Amino acid sequence: MTKLTRKQIEDHLKVMGYITLQEHDLQGLDLSGADLRGANLSGADLSGANLSKAALADVFMLDINLSGANLTGADLTEADFSGMAVLDGADLRGAMMERANLEGASLCETNLGGVNLSQANLTRANLSRATLNGAGLLPAANLTQANLAEARLDDAHLRGATLRGADLHGASLNRADLSGADLRGAILRQADLSGANLVGADLGRADLQEANLCGANLSQVTLRGAGLRDAKYDQYTQWPEGLMPAIAGAVSMDSKP
């Protein structure tokens, strides 16, 4: 891989208006605040690079390596990370990622706190142990079959999001807004949904075994075929009309010491 400097990249962009950085070694490079619109970063190695507040809207990043990179406050609107893009351990706090394509990307242990992911495509993305506290994933982010096992999604805005078949095993979703979300077939076993808003969500065939539903609002929720064995609830949990939680296998915490 060819090693390039920031000045070389910026000078070329000024002259040509575009630059292809496929297969280039940009590890640890300081590109903070750089305007990289018009660059093709597919296949580039930017692991550990500083891209905070960089302009990367509509940039191609297929198969890019951004593991451990600093992307705080970066503009990644409509950026294409599809393929085998790696963002493991990257810091994306406050980044703008509306309509970004993250299909199949790896975001393990990535910090996405406060990120705007509205209309982003995260189909089959791996977000295991990622932090999405306060992240905005509305309207209608696509997280079909995404791996969100043990992810931290407290206070996340997921209203109307598509999470069909997603793995949310052990995820923390305290006070998350999941109203109207499509969670059909999702794995929510041992997930913490305390205080979550699930009004109007579709949880058909979802696995909610051992999930914490204390204080959650499940009114008008579709639960046909869902598994509720050993799910925890309390007097503040709101259920769909006609559902008897104890008969469904759920366990009341009100009588617990």
Buried (B, 14 or more C-beta within 10 A) or exposed (E): EEEBEBEEBBEBBEEEEEBBBBEBBBBEBEBBEBBBBBBBBBBBBBBBBBBBBBBBBBBBBBBBBBBBBBBBBBBBBBBBBBBEBBBBBBBBBBBBBBBBBBBBBBBBBBBBBBBBBBBBBBBBBBBBBBBBBBBBBBEBBBBBBBBBBBBBBBBBBBBBBBBBBBBBBBBBBBBBBBBBBBBBBBBBBBBBBBBBBBBBBBBBBBBBBBBBBBBBBBBBBBBEEBBBEBBBBBEBBBBBEEEEBEEBEBBBBEEEE
